[in-house]
Amino acid sequence: MRFSELALKTRSIRRFKQSVRLKKENILAFVDSARFAPNAANLQLLRFSVVISKNDCEKIFPALKWAGYLEEWTGPENGERPSAYIVINAPEEEKPYTKMDVGIAAAYLVLSAREAGYGSCIIMSFDCGIIAEAVNTPEDYRPQLVIALGVAGEEVILETAHKDIRYWRDELGKHHVPKLRLFEILTKQKHIQEDQNDQF
Ligand SMILES: Cc1cc2nc3c(=O)[nH]c(=O)nc-3n(C[C@H](O)[C@H](O)[C@H](O)COP(=O)(O)O)c2cc1C
């Protein structure tokens, strides 16, 4: 898959085919990709916890908060929950670059998962105590992001954002994600003209 297609197809997935388990080798391959991610001063301070057993997944799930914009939805039902997780841990004593490193590593993880055919969702709203205990986060480290993983059980539709950037679900339950147009995310520069075809 070309990178442009991979980027389009790497959407946040929140409903999975829970019964399809991920193999340890797959998840380790995603972490192996994140190993090569750029990071400040090449310090390589992040530590990754891999969660694959049903039992451990059950410990993680209650700590997560899903889809803030979907107020009526309390998160994936039993049967559509993630079947694996990767927790990104960073040193408790945060530096200005810590969250940047975490974000870049997360991007590598979700792109790598999508390339292998798996859906994912980056989650930053979670109960840190529950996650740290469940994955045994190293001393002096803190969980920064949880990456939920599994085989996608939902369709996500990208659309051009008009006024509202909030994702939403239609009557068939399909998840829609409005994205700004290219011209809207570029700063105003004389040599760049608006392209009217710049839509989905
Ligand atoms: C740093 C970060 C934190 C996020 N935290 C959450 C979260 O706590 N819960 C959740 O359901 N989604 C979370 N998301 C997913 C975003 O809601 C999602 O990326 C956004 O709606 C755009 O959808 P897309 O990923 O399909 O483009 C997070 C994404 C990022 C990058």
The ligand as an SDF file (V2000), in Angstrom:
LIG
                    3D

 31 33  0  0  0  0  0  0  0  0999 V2000
   -3.2580   12.2200   21.1510 C   0  0  0  0  0  0  0  0  0  0  0  0
   -4.5810   11.5650   20.8540 C   0  0  0  0  0  0  0  0  0  0  0  0
   -5.4320   11.2480   21.8950 C   0  0  0  0  0  0  0  0  0  0  0  0
   -6.6510   10.6020   21.6460 C   0  0  0  0  0  0  0  0  0  0  0  0
   -7.4180   10.2140   22.6920 N   0  0  0  0  0  0  0  0  0  0  0  0
   -8.5820    9.5520   22.4660 C   0  0  0  0  0  0  0  0  0  0  0  0
   -9.3490    9.0690   23.5460 C   0  0  0  0  0  0  0  0  0  0  0  0
   -9.0010    9.2330   24.7130 O   0  0  0  0  0  0  0  0  0  0  0  0
  -10.4830    8.3790   23.2760 N   0  0  0  0  0  0  0  0  0  0  0  0
  -10.8980    8.1390   21.9860 C   0  0  0  0  0  0  0  0  0  0  0  0
  -11.9400    7.4990   21.7840 O   0  0  0  0  0  0  0  0  0  0  0  0
  -10.1800    8.6040   20.9250 N   0  0  0  0  0  0  0  0  0  0  0  0
   -9.0390    9.2860   21.1250 C   0  0  0  0  0  0  0  0  0  0  0  0
   -8.2660    9.7210   20.0780 N   0  0  0  0  0  0  0  0  0  0  0  0
   -8.7110    9.4860   18.6940 C   0  0  0  0  0  0  0  0  0  0  0  0
   -9.2230   10.7980   18.0700 C   0  0  0  0  0  0  0  0  0  0  0  0
  -10.5150   11.0740   18.5740 O   0  0  0  0  0  0  0  0  0  0  0  0
   -9.2540   10.6400   16.5330 C   0  0  0  0  0  0  0  0  0  0  0  0
   -7.9200   10.5950   16.0760 O   0  0  0  0  0  0  0  0  0  0  0  0
   -9.9900   11.7820   15.8460 C   0  0  0  0  0  0  0  0  0  0  0  0
  -11.3650   11.7360   16.1630 O   0  0  0  0  0  0  0  0  0  0  0  0
   -9.8530   11.7600   14.3350 C   0  0  0  0  0  0  0  0  0  0  0  0
  -10.2690   10.5160   13.8060 O   0  0  0  0  0  0  0  0  0  0  0  0
   -9.2600    9.6890   12.9040 P   0  0  0  0  0  0  0  0  0  0  0  0
   -8.1650    9.1810   13.8120 O   0  0  0  0  0  0  0  0  0  0  0  0
  -10.0490    8.5840   12.3000 O   0  0  0  0  0  0  0  0  0  0  0  0
   -8.7160   10.6540   11.9110 O   0  0  0  0  0  0  0  0  0  0  0  0
   -7.0500   10.3410   20.2990 C   0  0  0  0  0  0  0  0  0  0  0  0
   -6.1800   10.6620   19.2510 C   0  0  0  0  0  0  0  0  0  0  0  0
   -4.9530   11.2500   19.5150 C   0  0  0  0  0  0  0  0  0  0  0  0
   -4.0120   11.5470   18.3680 C   0  0  0  0  0  0  0  0  0  0  0  0
  1  2  1  0
  2  3  1  0
  2 30  2  0
  3  4  2  0
  4  5  1  0
  4 28  1  0
  5  6  2  0
  6  7  1  0
  6 13  1  0
  7  8  2  0
  7  9  1  0
  9 10  1  0
 10 11  2  0
 10 12  1  0
 12 13  2  0
 13 14  1  0
 14 15  1  0
 14 28  1  0
 15 16  1  0
 16 17  1  0
 16 18  1  0
 18 19  1  0
 18 20  1  0
 20 21  1  0
 20 22  1  0
 22 23  1  0
 23 24  1  0
 24 25  2  0
 24 26  1  0
 24 27  1  0
 28 29  2  0
 29 30  1  0
 30 31  1  0
M  END
$$$$
